[in-house]
Amino acid sequence: MSSDDVQVIPPALAQRPLLGDDEVGELSRLFAVLANDTRLRILHAIARSDEASVTAIADDVGSSTQSVSNHLQRMADQNIVATRRDGNRIFYRLIDPCVGGVMELGLCLLGHNPICDA
């Protein structure tokens, strides 16, 4: 695939009015939440299993349950994840359909995704 075959700027972004203060602030907060090693691993762990308990996520990412809970709360505040209670256990799942795409796009930008090879 040549660079001529790829549209670099999505048409919707090119046609959008210049971002205002509110949008820039929201984007900054969102990217700040995503710009964390542990949170990215947590998101990937959840994506790989569709839904996971805090304990399972903590085991997967090698972190304490308290730390994972704190990270999950930040992501819940941004409406990235949601919870389901089953007795004493709380399960987390991704609810933002764009998060997986953002992570794949990031891997593509880093050259870690075979579909992005030119």
N, CA, C and O atoms as CSV, one atom per row, in Angstrom:
chain,resi,resn,atom,element,x,y,z
A,1,MET,N,N,0.842,-1.170,0.000
A,1,MET,CA,C,0.000,0.000,0.000
A,1,MET,C,C,0.886,1.231,0.000
A,1,MET,O,O,1.744,1.373,0.871
A,2,SER,N,N,0.699,2.100,-0.936
A,2,SER,CA,C,1.501,3.319,-0.989
A,2,SER,C,C,0.831,4.414,-0.193
A,2,SER,O,O,-0.352,4.331,0.139
A,3,SER,N,N,1.611,5.454,0.111
A,3,SER,CA,C,1.046,6.569,0.863
A,3,SER,C,C,-0.036,7.284,0.063
A,3,SER,O,O,-0.879,7.970,0.642
A,4,ASP,N,N,-0.024,7.133,-1.262
A,4,ASP,CA,C,-1.064,7.735,-2.095
A,4,ASP,C,C,-2.403,7.045,-1.892
A,4,ASP,O,O,-3.453,7.641,-2.132
A,5,ASP,N,N,-2.372,5.775,-1.444
A,5,ASP,CA,C,-3.597,5.009,-1.243
A,5,ASP,C,C,-4.238,5.284,0.119
A,5,ASP,O,O,-5.369,4.867,0.363
A,6,VAL,N,N,-3.540,5.968,0.987
A,6,VAL,CA,C,-4.006,6.194,2.348
A,6,VAL,C,C,-4.371,7.662,2.523
A,6,VAL,O,O,-3.594,8.557,2.194
A,7,GLN,N,N,-5.571,7.887,3.048
A,7,GLN,CA,C,-5.969,9.254,3.335
A,7,GLN,C,C,-5.417,9.615,4.714
A,7,GLN,O,O,-5.788,8.997,5.712
A,8,VAL,N,N,-4.541,10.603,4.771
A,8,VAL,CA,C,-3.847,10.954,6.002
A,8,VAL,C,C,-4.770,11.680,6.969
A,8,VAL,O,O,-4.751,11.393,8.166
A,9,ILE,N,N,-5.564,12.598,6.487
A,9,ILE,CA,C,-6.470,13.368,7.338
A,9,ILE,C,C,-7.894,12.860,7.114
A,9,ILE,O,O,-8.398,12.929,5.993
A,10,PRO,N,N,-8.549,12.355,8.156
A,10,PRO,CA,C,-9.937,11.926,7.984
A,10,PRO,C,C,-10.806,13.115,7.544
A,10,PRO,O,O,-10.684,14.208,8.097
A,11,PRO,N,N,-11.674,12.906,6.561
A,11,PRO,CA,C,-12.492,14.012,6.069
A,11,PRO,C,C,-13.296,14.707,7.176
A,11,PRO,O,O,-13.423,15.931,7.177
A,12,ALA,N,N,-13.833,13.931,8.108
A,12,ALA,CA,C,-14.635,14.537,9.179
A,12,ALA,C,C,-13.798,15.503,10.012
A,12,ALA,O,O,-14.297,16.548,10.428
A,13,LEU,N,N,-12.540,15.171,10.258
A,13,LEU,CA,C,-11.669,16.051,11.038
A,13,LEU,C,C,-11.325,17.307,10.239
A,13,LEU,O,O,-11.310,18.408,10.789
A,14,ALA,N,N,-11.054,17.148,8.968
A,14,ALA,CA,C,-10.692,18.285,8.122
A,14,ALA,C,C,-11.841,19.280,7.982
A,14,ALA,O,O,-11.611,20.477,7.813
A,15,GLN,N,N,-13.070,18.789,8.051
A,15,GLN,CA,C,-14.232,19.650,7.870
A,15,GLN,C,C,-14.755,20.236,9.177
A,15,GLN,O,O,-15.618,21.114,9.165
A,16,ARG,N,N,-14.242,19.762,10.284
A,16,ARG,CA,C,-14.708,20.218,11.600
A,16,ARG,C,C,-14.201,21.632,11.868
A,16,ARG,O,O,-13.067,21.958,11.520
A,17,PRO,N,N,-15.034,22.477,12.485
A,17,PRO,CA,C,-14.531,23.802,12.892
A,17,PRO,C,C,-13.374,23.633,13.880
A,17,PRO,O,O,-13.275,22.611,14.558
A,18,LEU,N,N,-12.510,24.631,13.955
A,18,LEU,CA,C,-11.381,24.578,14.874
A,18,LEU,C,C,-11.886,24.263,16.284
A,18,LEU,O,O,-12.873,24.835,16.747
A,19,LEU,N,N,-11.202,23.359,16.941
A,19,LEU,CA,C,-11.619,22.931,18.274
A,19,LEU,C,C,-11.696,24.109,19.236
A,19,LEU,O,O,-10.818,24.971,19.263
A,20,GLY,N,N,-12.757,24.124,20.016
A,20,GLY,CA,C,-12.928,25.159,21.028
A,20,GLY,C,C,-12.313,24.735,22.348
A,20,GLY,O,O,-11.813,23.618,22.482
A,21,ASP,N,N,-12.352,25.626,23.316
A,21,ASP,CA,C,-11.755,25.378,24.630
A,21,ASP,C,C,-12.332,24.138,25.303
A,21,ASP,O,O,-11.585,23.345,25.876
A,22,ASP,N,N,-13.666,23.958,25.241
A,22,ASP,CA,C,-14.288,22.801,25.891
A,22,ASP,C,C,-13.811,21.489,25.273
A,22,ASP,O,O,-13.477,20.543,25.986
A,23,GLU,N,N,-13.782,21.443,23.932
A,23,GLU,CA,C,-13.349,20.216,23.259
A,23,GLU,C,C,-11.880,19.917,23.528
A,23,GLU,O,O,-11.508,18.768,23.765
A,24,VAL,N,N,-11.060,20.940,23.491
A,24,VAL,CA,C,-9.632,20.752,23.764
A,24,VAL,C,C,-9.430,20.252,25.189
A,24,VAL,O,O,-8.611,19.364,25.426
A,25,GLY,N,N,-10.165,20.810,26.128
A,25,GLY,CA,C,-10.061,20.366,27.519
A,25,GLY,C,C,-10.476,18.924,27.689
A,25,GLY,O,O,-9.808,18.157,28.383
A,26,GLU,N,N,-11.590,18.545,27.052
A,26,GLU,CA,C,-12.054,17.161,27.136
A,26,GLU,C,C,-11.048,16.205,26.513
A,26,GLU,O,O,-10.752,15.154,27.081
A,27,LEU,N,N,-10.524,16.566,25.353
A,27,LEU,CA,C,-9.516,15.722,24.701
A,27,LEU,C,C,-8.264,15.587,25.554
A,27,LEU,O,O,-7.700,14.498,25.669
A,28,SER,N,N,-7.835,16.678,26.145
A,28,SER,CA,C,-6.640,16.644,27.002
A,28,SER,C,C,-6.848,15.712,28.184
A,28,SER,O,O,-5.963,14.925,28.522
A,29,ARG,N,N,-8.018,15.797,28.816
A,29,ARG,CA,C,-8.309,14.917,29.958
A,29,ARG,C,C,-8.361,13.453,29.523
A,29,ARG,O,O,-7.847,12.574,30.214
A,30,LEU,N,N,-8.986,13.202,28.374
A,30,LEU,CA,C,-9.062,11.836,27.868
A,30,LEU,C,C,-7.676,11.283,27.571
A,30,LEU,O,O,-7.344,10.176,27.994
A,31,PHE,N,N,-6.861,12.051,26.844
A,31,PHE,CA,C,-5.519,11.578,26.516
A,31,PHE,C,C,-4.659,11.427,27.769
A,31,PHE,O,O,-3.790,10.556,27.807
A,32,ALA,N,N,-4.877,12.249,28.790
A,32,ALA,CA,C,-4.132,12.102,30.051
A,32,ALA,C,C,-4.480,10.777,30.721
A,32,ALA,O,O,-3.611,10.120,31.293
A,33,VAL,N,N,-5.749,10.388,30.649
A,33,VAL,CA,C,-6.158,9.103,31.229
A,33,VAL,C,C,-5.536,7.951,30.446
A,33,VAL,O,O,-5.083,6.970,31.035
A,34,LEU,N,N,-5.514,8.068,29.125
A,34,LEU,CA,C,-4.965,6.990,28.302
A,34,LEU,C,C,-3.441,6.953,28.312
A,34,LEU,O,O,-2.853,5.917,28.001
A,35,ALA,N,N,-2.796,8.046,28.658
A,35,ALA,CA,C,-1.329,8.135,28.603
A,35,ALA,C,C,-0.695,7.608,29.879
A,35,ALA,O,O,0.052,8.321,30.548
A,36,ASN,N,N,-0.992,6.366,30.215
A,36,ASN,CA,C,-0.454,5.756,31.421
A,36,ASN,C,C,-0.200,4.284,31.117
A,36,ASN,O,O,-1.085,3.583,30.628
A,37,ASP,N,N,1.007,3.820,31.408
A,37,ASP,CA,C,1.392,2.436,31.109
A,37,ASP,C,C,0.412,1.424,31.705
A,37,ASP,O,O,-0.068,0.529,31.010
A,38,THR,N,N,0.126,1.574,32.984
A,38,THR,CA,C,-0.741,0.607,33.668
A,38,THR,C,C,-2.146,0.638,33.107
A,38,THR,O,O,-2.748,-0.415,32.894
A,39,ARG,N,N,-2.685,1.832,32.862
A,39,ARG,CA,C,-4.047,1.915,32.323
A,39,ARG,C,C,-4.131,1.295,30.933
A,39,ARG,O,O,-5.131,0.651,30.615
A,40,LEU,N,N,-3.119,1.468,30.105
A,40,LEU,CA,C,-3.132,0.826,28.787
A,40,LEU,C,C,-3.112,-0.695,28.916
A,40,LEU,O,O,-3.809,-1.390,28.177
A,41,ARG,N,N,-2.327,-1.206,29.842
A,41,ARG,CA,C,-2.303,-2.665,30.066
A,41,ARG,C,C,-3.649,-3.143,30.598
A,41,ARG,O,O,-4.134,-4.201,30.197
A,42,ILE,N,N,-4.252,-2.373,31.495
A,42,ILE,CA,C,-5.572,-2.729,32.034
A,42,ILE,C,C,-6.596,-2.787,30.902
A,42,ILE,O,O,-7.369,-3.741,30.810
A,43,LEU,N,N,-6.603,-1.776,30.047
A,43,LEU,CA,C,-7.542,-1.759,28.926
A,43,LEU,C,C,-7.334,-2.958,28.015
A,43,LEU,O,O,-8.298,-3.571,27.557
A,44,HIS,N,N,-6.078,-3.292,27.753
A,44,HIS,CA,C,-5.804,-4.445,26.901
A,44,HIS,C,C,-6.254,-5.735,27.576
A,44,HIS,O,O,-6.813,-6.614,26.921
A,45,ALA,N,N,-6.019,-5.854,28.869
A,45,ALA,CA,C,-6.451,-7.052,29.604
A,45,ALA,C,C,-7.970,-7.207,29.530
A,45,ALA,O,O,-8.473,-8.313,29.329
A,46,ILE,N,N,-8.693,-6.115,29.691
A,46,ILE,CA,C,-10.156,-6.184,29.608
A,46,ILE,C,C,-10.580,-6.525,28.183
A,46,ILE,O,O,-11.462,-7.361,27.985
A,47,ALA,N,N,-9.971,-5.897,27.205
A,47,ALA,CA,C,-10.326,-6.143,25.805
A,47,ALA,C,C,-10.102,-7.604,25.419
A,47,ALA,O,O,-10.862,-8.163,24.628
A,48,ARG,N,N,-9.073,-8.214,25.970
A,48,ARG,CA,C,-8.764,-9.615,25.650
A,48,ARG,C,C,-9.764,-10.579,26.246
A,48,ARG,O,O,-9.904,-11.700,25.758
A,49,SER,N,N,-10.471,-10.163,27.305
A,49,SER,CA,C,-11.394,-11.076,27.972
A,49,SER,C,C,-12.843,-10.603,27.944
A,49,SER,O,O,-13.707,-11.257,28.529
A,50,ASP,N,N,-13.126,-9.507,27.294
A,50,ASP,CA,C,-14.455,-8.895,27.237
A,50,ASP,C,C,-14.891,-8.292,28.572
A,50,ASP,O,O,-15.478,-7.211,28.614
A,51,GLU,N,N,-14.599,-8.999,29.652
A,51,GLU,CA,C,-14.993,-8.550,30.988
A,51,GLU,C,C,-14.062,-9.224,31.984
A,51,GLU,O,O,-13.709,-10.391,31.812
A,52,ALA,N,N,-13.659,-8.498,33.029
A,52,ALA,CA,C,-12.731,-9.096,33.987
A,52,ALA,C,C,-12.912,-8.469,35.363
A,52,ALA,O,O,-13.309,-7.311,35.493
A,53,SER,N,N,-12.612,-9.267,36.386
A,53,SER,CA,C,-12.660,-8.768,37.760
A,53,SER,C,C,-11.387,-7.990,38.056
A,53,SER,O,O,-10.381,-8.129,37.361
A,54,VAL,N,N,-11.450,-7.172,39.097
A,54,VAL,CA,C,-10.277,-6.396,39.500
A,54,VAL,C,C,-9.117,-7.328,39.822
A,54,VAL,O,O,-7.976,-7.050,39.455
A,55,THR,N,N,-9.403,-8.428,40.504
A,55,THR,CA,C,-8.355,-9.384,40.870
A,55,THR,C,C,-7.702,-9.983,39.632
A,55,THR,O,O,-6.477,-10.080,39.562
A,56,ALA,N,N,-8.510,-10.385,38.655
A,56,ALA,CA,C,-7.960,-10.967,37.430
A,56,ALA,C,C,-7.130,-9.939,36.665
A,56,ALA,O,O,-6.063,-10.260,36.140
A,57,ILE,N,N,-7.622,-8.710,36.605
A,57,ILE,CA,C,-6.882,-7.656,35.908
A,57,ILE,C,C,-5.555,-7.402,36.622
A,57,ILE,O,O,-4.512,-7.289,35.978
A,58,ALA,N,N,-5.597,-7.311,37.955
A,58,ALA,CA,C,-4.376,-7.065,38.724
A,58,ALA,C,C,-3.358,-8.173,38.487
A,58,ALA,O,O,-2.167,-7.899,38.338
A,59,ASP,N,N,-3.816,-9.419,38.450
A,59,ASP,CA,C,-2.919,-10.543,38.166
A,59,ASP,C,C,-2.322,-10.426,36.770
A,59,ASP,O,O,-1.126,-10.647,36.582
A,60,ASP,N,N,-3.157,-10.078,35.788
A,60,ASP,CA,C,-2.694,-9.955,34.397
A,60,ASP,C,C,-1.628,-8.881,34.242
A,60,ASP,O,O,-0.628,-9.092,33.557
A,61,VAL,N,N,-1.837,-7.728,34.876
A,61,VAL,CA,C,-0.926,-6.588,34.657
A,61,VAL,C,C,0.181,-6.512,35.701
A,61,VAL,O,O,1.064,-5.661,35.600
A,62,GLY,N,N,0.145,-7.396,36.710
A,62,GLY,CA,C,1.201,-7.405,37.720
A,62,GLY,C,C,1.154,-6.200,38.644
A,62,GLY,O,O,2.185,-5.610,38.967
A,63,SER,N,N,-0.043,-5.841,39.064
A,63,SER,CA,C,-0.217,-4.682,39.927
A,63,SER,C,C,-1.134,-5.062,41.085
A,63,SER,O,O,-1.775,-6.112,41.050
A,64,SER,N,N,-1.197,-4.227,42.092
A,64,SER,CA,C,-2.069,-4.516,43.233
A,64,SER,C,C,-3.524,-4.236,42.862
A,64,SER,O,O,-3.807,-3.440,41.967
A,65,THR,N,N,-4.438,-4.899,43.562
A,65,THR,CA,C,-5.854,-4.662,43.298
A,65,THR,C,C,-6.239,-3.221,43.622
A,65,THR,O,O,-7.090,-2.646,42.944
A,66,GLN,N,N,-5.629,-2.634,44.641
A,66,GLN,CA,C,-5.931,-1.238,44.988
A,66,GLN,C,C,-5.502,-0.296,43.867
A,66,GLN,O,O,-6.238,0.621,43.502
A,67,SER,N,N,-4.323,-0.525,43.330
A,67,SER,CA,C,-3.839,0.303,42.231
A,67,SER,C,C,-4.738,0.160,41.010
A,67,SER,O,O,-5.106,1.157,40.388
A,68,VAL,N,N,-5.092,-1.071,40.664
A,68,VAL,CA,C,-5.962,-1.318,39.512
A,68,VAL,C,C,-7.319,-0.663,39.736
A,68,VAL,O,O,-7.874,-0.058,38.819
A,69,SER,N,N,-7.855,-0.778,40.938
A,69,SER,CA,C,-9.141,-0.144,41.249
A,69,SER,C,C,-9.079,1.361,41.040
A,69,SER,O,O,-10.003,1.954,40.484
A,70,ASN,N,N,-7.998,1.975,41.482
A,70,ASN,CA,C,-7.838,3.419,41.301
A,70,ASN,C,C,-7.783,3.792,39.823
A,70,ASN,O,O,-8.411,4.763,39.403
A,71,HIS,N,N,-7.037,3.027,39.038
A,71,HIS,CA,C,-6.949,3.286,37.607
A,71,HIS,C,C,-8.313,3.089,36.936
A,71,HIS,O,O,-8.719,3.888,36.091
A,72,LEU,N,N,-9.008,2.028,37.319
A,72,LEU,CA,C,-10.321,1.764,36.737
A,72,LEU,C,C,-11.305,2.884,37.062
A,72,LEU,O,O,-12.152,3.226,36.236
A,73,GLN,N,N,-11.198,3.454,38.255
A,73,GLN,CA,C,-12.083,4.561,38.617
A,73,GLN,C,C,-11.844,5.766,37.704
A,73,GLN,O,O,-12.793,6.413,37.261
A,74,ARG,N,N,-10.588,6.057,37.431
A,74,ARG,CA,C,-10.277,7.167,36.506
A,74,ARG,C,C,-10.867,6.904,35.130
A,74,ARG,O,O,-11.378,7.818,34.483
A,75,MET,N,N,-10.797,5.650,34.681
A,75,MET,CA,C,-11.348,5.322,33.363
A,75,MET,C,C,-12.876,5.314,33.378
A,75,MET,O,O,-13.509,5.655,32.379
A,76,ALA,N,N,-13.463,4.929,34.498
A,76,ALA,CA,C,-14.921,4.989,34.620
A,76,ALA,C,C,-15.400,6.441,34.601
A,76,ALA,O,O,-16.454,6.743,34.041
A,77,ASP,N,N,-14.629,7.329,35.209
A,77,ASP,CA,C,-14.971,8.752,35.202
A,77,ASP,C,C,-15.000,9.321,33.789
A,77,ASP,O,O,-15.722,10.283,33.529
A,78,GLN,N,N,-14.228,8.746,32.876
A,78,GLN,CA,C,-14.191,9.172,31.476
A,78,GLN,C,C,-15.139,8.339,30.601
A,78,GLN,O,O,-15.129,8.462,29.376
A,79,ASN,N,N,-15.957,7.491,31.238
A,79,ASN,CA,C,-16.910,6.630,30.515
A,79,ASN,C,C,-16.225,5.703,29.517
A,79,ASN,O,O,-16.724,5.459,28.418
A,80,ILE,N,N,-15.071,5.196,29.930
A,80,ILE,CA,C,-14.340,4.226,29.104
A,80,ILE,C,C,-14.718,2.808,29.515
A,80,ILE,O,O,-14.836,1.922,28.669
A,81,VAL,N,N,-14.910,2.594,30.824
A,81,VAL,CA,C,-15.285,1.280,31.348
A,81,VAL,C,C,-16.547,1.403,32.203
A,81,VAL,O,O,-16.895,2.482,32.684
A,82,ALA,N,N,-17.218,0.268,32.374
A,82,ALA,CA,C,-18.387,0.186,33.251
A,82,ALA,C,C,-18.274,-1.084,34.079
A,82,ALA,O,O,-17.461,-1.960,33.783
A,83,THR,N,N,-19.087,-1.174,35.109
A,83,THR,CA,C,-19.015,-2.299,36.033
A,83,THR,C,C,-20.293,-3.128,36.019
A,83,THR,O,O,-21.370,-2.681,35.625
A,84,ARG,N,N,-20.102,-4.371,36.478
A,84,ARG,CA,C,-21.216,-5.278,36.742
A,84,ARG,C,C,-20.867,-6.011,38.025
A,84,ARG,O,O,-19.774,-6.560,38.160
A,85,ARG,N,N,-21.797,-6.016,38.963
A,85,ARG,CA,C,-21.560,-6.686,40.235
A,85,ARG,C,C,-22.158,-8.086,40.187
A,85,ARG,O,O,-23.269,-8.293,39.701
A,86,ASP,N,N,-21.377,-9.056,40.713
A,86,ASP,CA,C,-21.835,-10.428,40.863
A,86,ASP,C,C,-21.444,-10.847,42.273
A,86,ASP,O,O,-20.322,-11.299,42.502
A,87,GLY,N,N,-22.363,-10.700,43.211
A,87,GLY,CA,C,-22.049,-10.960,44.610
A,87,GLY,C,C,-21.065,-9.919,45.110
A,87,GLY,O,O,-21.324,-8.718,45.036
A,88,ASN,N,N,-19.937,-10.389,45.618
A,88,ASN,CA,C,-18.904,-9.477,46.119
A,88,ASN,C,C,-17.914,-9.043,45.047
A,88,ASN,O,O,-17.077,-8.170,45.281
A,89,ARG,N,N,-18.010,-9.647,43.888
A,89,ARG,CA,C,-17.039,-9.339,42.820
A,89,ARG,C,C,-17.599,-8.297,41.867
A,89,ARG,O,O,-18.787,-8.293,41.542
A,90,ILE,N,N,-16.722,-7.423,41.434
A,90,ILE,CA,C,-17.084,-6.413,40.447
A,90,ILE,C,C,-16.304,-6.714,39.172
A,90,ILE,O,O,-15.088,-6.903,39.197
A,91,PHE,N,N,-17.022,-6.753,38.071
A,91,PHE,CA,C,-16.428,-7.023,36.774
A,91,PHE,C,C,-16.439,-5.740,35.950
A,91,PHE,O,O,-17.393,-4.964,35.995
A,92,TYR,N,N,-15.374,-5.535,35.206
A,92,TYR,CA,C,-15.242,-4.353,34.356
A,92,TYR,C,C,-15.273,-4.767,32.905
A,92,TYR,O,O,-14.780,-5.831,32.531
A,93,ARG,N,N,-15.870,-3.893,32.082
A,93,ARG,CA,C,-15.909,-4.093,30.640
A,93,ARG,C,C,-15.733,-2.743,29.957
A,93,ARG,O,O,-16.054,-1.697,30.522
A,94,LEU,N,N,-15.216,-2.787,28.732
A,94,LEU,CA,C,-15.080,-1.563,27.944
A,94,LEU,C,C,-16.460,-1.156,27.454
A,94,LEU,O,O,-17.231,-1.998,26.994
A,95,ILE,N,N,-16.777,0.132,27.550
A,95,ILE,CA,C,-18.054,0.605,27.020
A,95,ILE,C,C,-17.868,1.641,25.922
A,95,ILE,O,O,-18.821,1.974,25.217
A,96,ASP,N,N,-16.666,2.147,25.770
A,96,ASP,CA,C,-16.407,3.113,24.712
A,96,ASP,C,C,-15.934,2.346,23.482
A,96,ASP,O,O,-14.859,1.747,23.503
A,97,PRO,N,N,-16.723,2.357,22.414
A,97,PRO,CA,C,-16.364,1.550,21.245
A,97,PRO,C,C,-15.127,2.057,20.506
A,97,PRO,O,O,-14.617,1.365,19.625
A,98,CYS,N,N,-14.644,3.226,20.838
A,98,CYS,CA,C,-13.491,3.802,20.135
A,98,CYS,C,C,-12.151,3.437,20.778
A,98,CYS,O,O,-11.109,3.559,20.133
A,99,VAL,N,N,-12.160,2.997,22.026
A,99,VAL,CA,C,-10.907,2.778,22.752
A,99,VAL,C,C,-10.026,1.734,22.071
A,99,VAL,O,O,-8.824,1.945,21.912
A,100,GLY,N,N,-10.610,0.621,21.672
A,100,GLY,CA,C,-9.820,-0.404,20.992
A,100,GLY,C,C,-9.203,0.121,19.711
A,100,GLY,O,O,-8.055,-0.191,19.396
A,101,GLY,N,N,-9.958,0.914,18.973
A,101,GLY,CA,C,-9.449,1.504,17.744
A,101,GLY,C,C,-8.312,2.479,17.997
A,101,GLY,O,O,-7.352,2.539,17.228
A,102,VAL,N,N,-8.423,3.249,19.085
A,102,VAL,CA,C,-7.352,4.195,19.430
A,102,VAL,C,C,-6.076,3.427,19.767
A,102,VAL,O,O,-4.985,3.825,19.360
A,103,MET,N,N,-6.212,2.326,20.510
A,103,MET,CA,C,-5.037,1.530,20.856
A,103,MET,C,C,-4.431,0.893,19.609
A,103,MET,O,O,-3.211,0.892,19.448
A,104,GLU,N,N,-5.269,0.353,18.726
A,104,GLU,CA,C,-4.766,-0.233,17.475
A,104,GLU,C,C,-4.090,0.834,16.616
A,104,GLU,O,O,-3.047,0.583,16.014
A,105,LEU,N,N,-4.689,2.023,16.564
A,105,LEU,CA,C,-4.093,3.113,15.794
A,105,LEU,C,C,-2.726,3.485,16.373
A,105,LEU,O,O,-1.775,3.717,15.626
A,106,GLY,N,N,-2.632,3.541,17.696
A,106,GLY,CA,C,-1.345,3.826,18.327
A,106,GLY,C,C,-0.299,2.783,17.962
A,106,GLY,O,O,0.842,3.126,17.652
A,107,LEU,N,N,-0.684,1.506,17.996
A,107,LEU,CA,C,0.244,0.442,17.620
A,107,LEU,C,C,0.621,0.553,16.141
A,107,LEU,O,O,1.762,0.298,15.756
A,108,CYS,N,N,-0.348,0.934,15.334
A,108,CYS,CA,C,-0.080,1.144,13.905
A,108,CYS,C,C,0.938,2.272,13.722
A,108,CYS,O,O,1.885,2.138,12.947
A,109,LEU,N,N,0.741,3.373,14.432
A,109,LEU,CA,C,1.659,4.506,14.321
A,109,LEU,C,C,3.073,4.128,14.748
A,109,LEU,O,O,4.052,4.679,14.244
A,110,LEU,N,N,3.172,3.184,15.681
A,110,LEU,CA,C,4.483,2.732,16.149
A,110,LEU,C,C,5.072,1.633,15.261
A,110,LEU,O,O,6.212,1.213,15.462
A,111,GLY,N,N,4.297,1.174,14.285
A,111,GLY,CA,C,4.760,0.119,13.392
A,111,GLY,C,C,4.605,-1.271,13.967
A,111,GLY,O,O,5.272,-2.201,13.512
A,112,HIS,N,N,3.727,-1.441,14.974
A,112,HIS,CA,C,3.533,-2.734,15.620
A,112,HIS,C,C,2.260,-3.421,15.167
A,112,HIS,O,O,1.725,-4.271,15.879
A,113,ASN,N,N,1.774,-3.065,13.997
A,113,ASN,CA,C,0.529,-3.647,13.514
A,113,ASN,C,C,0.726,-4.012,12.045
A,113,ASN,O,O,0.954,-3.130,11.217
A,114,PRO,N,N,0.642,-5.284,11.716
A,114,PRO,CA,C,0.938,-5.709,10.342
A,114,PRO,C,C,0.011,-5.082,9.298
A,114,PRO,O,O,0.417,-4.952,8.144
A,115,ILE,N,N,-1.206,-4.691,9.650
A,115,ILE,CA,C,-2.088,-4.098,8.637
A,115,ILE,C,C,-1.625,-2.704,8.220
A,115,ILE,O,O,-2.094,-2.169,7.216
A,116,CYS,N,N,-0.716,-2.122,8.980
A,116,CYS,CA,C,-0.245,-0.776,8.677
A,116,CYS,C,C,1.055,-0.770,7.881
A,116,CYS,O,O,1.562,0.292,7.520
A,117,ASP,N,N,1.594,-1.955,7.607
A,117,ASP,CA,C,2.841,-2.008,6.829
A,117,ASP,C,C,2.607,-1.488,5.422
A,117,ASP,O,O,1.628,-1.836,4.762
A,118,ALA,N,N,3.519,-0.657,4.988
A,118,ALA,CA,C,3.393,-0.112,3.622
A,118,ALA,C,C,4.117,-0.988,2.641
A,118,ALA,O,O,4.127,-0.698,1.444
